[in-house]
Amino acid sequence: MVIPHPKEVLEIMKSIPYGKTLTLDEIRAKLAKDHNSDIACPMTTGIFVSLAAKAYEEGSVSVSYWRTLKRDGELNSKFPGGIEEHKEKLESEGHIVYAKGKKLFVKDYEKDGRT
């Protein structure tokens, strides 16, 4: 198992182009592959994604954190501004967001041309 460096996670997040998304699982898979490992730590990867979002909110880093989704294309309620702001930012880039119960998801997230 690889424990990623925060800068590695940030660089992957920065590489997601406008109108595209990646899930945490896809970020972890890329990190594992880059380190010739079978898995990247889900806890530290998730923490570093959250820290990047908070750093953006504070103005200390430029990263389109909203392009990072949870498993199955789910929006992240813990991002700055909560789930509504996450939804607004994704919709502003052309994504369709739908509700499934109380959770929100990006429609066809897995078909949007992975980076």
Long-range contacts (C-beta under 8 A, 24 or more apart in sequence): 1-37, 1-38, 1-39, 1-40, 1-41, 2-31, 2-32, 2-35, 2-37, 2-39, 2-40, 2-41, 3-40, 3-41, 3-44, 4-31, 4-35, 4-40, 4-41, 4-44, 4-45, 4-48, 6-48, 6-51, 6-52, 8-34, 9-45, 9-48, 9-49, 9-52, 10-48, 10-52, 10-61, 10-63, 13-49, 13-52, 13-63, 13-64, 13-65, 13-67, 13-68, 14-62, 14-63, 14-64, 15-115, 16-64, 16-67, 16-68, 16-115, 17-115, 18-64, 18-93, 19-93, 19-94, 19-95, 19-112, 20-67, 20-112, 20-113, 20-114, 20-115, 21-67, 21-68, 21-69, 21-73, 21-90, 21-95, 21-106, 21-109, 21-112, 22-67, 22-68, 22-69, 22-114, 22-115, 23-68, 23-69, 23-70, 23-71, 23-72, 23-73, 23-109, 24-49, 24-68, 24-69, 24-70, 24-71, 25-71, 26-114, 27-68, 50-78, 50-79, 53-79, 53-80, 54-80, 56-80, 57-81, 64-89, 66-90, 67-93, 69-106, 69-109, 72-105, 73-105, 73-106, 73-107, 73-109, 73-110, 74-103, 74-104, 74-105, 75-103, 75-104, 75-105, 75-106
